[in-house]
Amino acid sequence: MNPVMVITVIPFFLALIISLVVTPLTIIFFKKRGWVIDPAKTPHPAHIHKTPVPKGGGVPIFFAVAVTVMLLLKPDSHLLAIGVAGLLTLIVGLIDDIRSSSPYLRLGMNFLVTAIIVGSGIGIAFISNPLGGVIDLSTPKLGFDLLGEHHEIWLLADLFALLWIPSLMNAINWSSGVDGQISGVITIAAVVLGLISLNFSADITQWPVAILAFATAGAFAGLTVFHFYPQKIMPGYSATSLAGLLLGVISILATAKVGALIIVLGIPLIDFLYIMIKRLVSGKSPVWGDKSHLHHKLMAMGWGKRRVALFYWFAAVMLGVAALSFEARTKLIIMIGLVILMTAFIVWQYSLRYSKQ
């Protein structure tokens, strides 16, 4: 069989089919249990839906990715760590989806599951320097002997992962406000990471990376069918945190993917940084939700939910093409341009608000 098909089409459609089957079953089960988010009973500043909708999107995502990976890949220590971290992420996410939990507990679990990933040896030794060359994260190293084996901790590389993955988990969760918005963006981001992996398709050791990427894309494509307006299910923290974990792992398994993922998720990441800085400057906790995200501002301008979601999808596709086409320096220029555009938009919004007062 064609190797490209093995690492692209098969994992994508296998995960897609599983997701399309498990998602409606999850909807039915959650509704029967009464696990729905009713904005009339439990108002939340981040919720903009009007009728009761279940969360729990992490269930079909976890099953679709896990089954696809088990069928197509041989188990090893890395896959085991990803599986354990994914399962813990799902459990914590479902607890939050069903009855809500402390954001500080969620953040603590983000670091715990990332520590499991890092402890398995998944790390990034080098990242591309947008000004040329590479940045070495492999030193300094801390070596020690445990149970008769020598181990090394790459301090900078492990620290990068410990910050990168939880940041992704939260940035993606904060951008899940509109029907179909973030599930479609994650699908696009995973496809881009998978396509970049095809550059290494001749290297059989890179096949698991591509398979995991396309399995993630297929799983979220299936969820998007039911999440797009009018949504039948919300991804919930279970799906968005899984997305951050999976995309983070995929991006650090090969150094070229970190910059690409930053580009594709440019809008959610910049929005995440803006909101976090804004809350800190205002003396508020950065982990408590409000209605100051970009998608809230777009809806305040009169945009409908479909339009907002399609805007995010279109932007992710365009940025994905850029991530596939350009070198590190051009990607940096693109990110700077995005920051300038979003800053100009925010300033314009504030000036418009004050001019009406």
PEQUIWO-V259657 format. One record per residue. SS is DSSP state (alpha for helix, beta for strand, coil for the rest). PSI is psi in whole degrees, 0 to 359 (* if undefined). Layout:
# PEQUIWO-V259657
ss: {SS/SS}
psi: {PSI/PSI}
This chain:
# PEQUIWO-V259657
ss: {coil/coil/alpha/alpha/alpha/alpha/alpha/coil/alpha/alpha/alpha/alpha/alpha/alpha/alpha/alpha/alpha/alpha/alpha/alpha/alpha/alpha/alpha/alpha/alpha/alpha/alpha/alpha/alpha/alpha/alpha/alpha/alpha/coil/coil/beta/beta/coil/coil/coil/coil/coil/coil/coil/coil/coil/coil/coil/coil/coil/coil/coil/beta/beta/coil/coil/coil/alpha/alpha/alpha/alpha/alpha/alpha/alpha/alpha/alpha/alpha/alpha/alpha/alpha/alpha/alpha/coil/coil/coil/coil/alpha/alpha/alpha/alpha/alpha/alpha/alpha/alpha/alpha/alpha/alpha/alpha/alpha/alpha/alpha/alpha/alpha/alpha/alpha/alpha/alpha/alpha/alpha/coil/coil/coil/alpha/alpha/alpha/alpha/alpha/alpha/alpha/alpha/alpha/alpha/alpha/alpha/alpha/alpha/alpha/alpha/alpha/coil/coil/coil/coil/coil/coil/beta/beta/beta/coil/coil/coil/coil/coil/beta/beta/beta/coil/coil/coil/coil/beta/beta/beta/beta/beta/beta/coil/coil/beta/beta/beta/beta/beta/beta/alpha/alpha/alpha/alpha/alpha/alpha/alpha/alpha/alpha/alpha/alpha/alpha/alpha/alpha/alpha/alpha/alpha/alpha/alpha/alpha/coil/coil/coil/coil/coil/coil/alpha/alpha/alpha/alpha/alpha/alpha/alpha/alpha/alpha/alpha/alpha/alpha/alpha/alpha/alpha/alpha/alpha/alpha/alpha/alpha/coil/coil/coil/alpha/alpha/alpha/alpha/alpha/alpha/alpha/alpha/alpha/alpha/alpha/alpha/alpha/alpha/alpha/alpha/alpha/alpha/alpha/alpha/alpha/alpha/alpha/alpha/coil/coil/coil/coil/coil/beta/coil/coil/alpha/alpha/alpha/alpha/alpha/alpha/alpha/alpha/alpha/alpha/alpha/alpha/alpha/alpha/alpha/alpha/alpha/alpha/coil/coil/alpha/alpha/alpha/alpha/alpha/alpha/alpha/alpha/alpha/coil/alpha/alpha/alpha/alpha/alpha/alpha/alpha/alpha/alpha/alpha/alpha/alpha/alpha/alpha/alpha/alpha/coil/coil/coil/coil/coil/coil/coil/coil/coil/coil/coil/coil/alpha/alpha/alpha/alpha/alpha/alpha/alpha/coil/coil/coil/coil/alpha/alpha/alpha/alpha/alpha/alpha/alpha/alpha/alpha/alpha/alpha/alpha/alpha/alpha/alpha/alpha/alpha/alpha/alpha/alpha/alpha/coil/coil/alpha/alpha/alpha/alpha/alpha/alpha/alpha/alpha/alpha/alpha/alpha/alpha/alpha/alpha/alpha/alpha/alpha/alpha/alpha/alpha/alpha/alpha/alpha/alpha/alpha/alpha/alpha/alpha/coil/coil}
psi: {145/124/323/321/323/323/1/288/312/308/324/308/331/313/323/313/315/317/319/333/315/328/309/328/322/318/312/314/314/321/320/326/352/19/70/157/106/109/338/331/323/75/143/137/336/347/127/3/158/336/159/130/136/153/215/19/343/337/303/327/312/313/317/313/315/313/317/314/318/328/331/344/150/136/142/182/325/313/323/317/318/319/315/314/320/319/316/319/318/314/310/320/319/322/317/322/326/315/8/149/169/133/334/324/316/317/319/320/328/314/327/312/327/323/325/317/310/320/337/352/4/117/175/117/329/145/149/137/117/343/4/140/203/159/122/118/8/350/149/161/146/111/146/158/134/125/40/5/149/132/154/138/120/101/309/318/315/323/320/312/320/337/323/310/311/326/317/316/320/321/317/319/322/343/24/40/338/146/120/352/294/330/322/320/318/319/313/315/318/322/316/314/322/318/321/324/335/339/338/23/338/343/107/337/343/352/316/326/313/318/316/321/312/331/318/318/314/319/315/334/319/319/324/326/321/347/336/155/134/126/139/341/147/144/320/175/332/319/319/322/323/321/313/319/310/312/323/316/314/319/333/354/340/130/328/341/341/308/322/317/323/320/309/320/25/313/309/323/318/319/319/313/318/313/317/315/318/316/319/317/326/358/18/159/133/350/353/133/157/190/46/12/165/317/330/319/321/320/327/336/355/4/141/169/319/315/318/314/315/327/313/319/312/317/319/321/312/317/329/318/319/319/328/339/334/162/177/319/318/324/321/319/320/316/319/319/319/316/316/315/314/326/318/320/316/317/319/320/315/319/324/319/314/332/339/352/*}
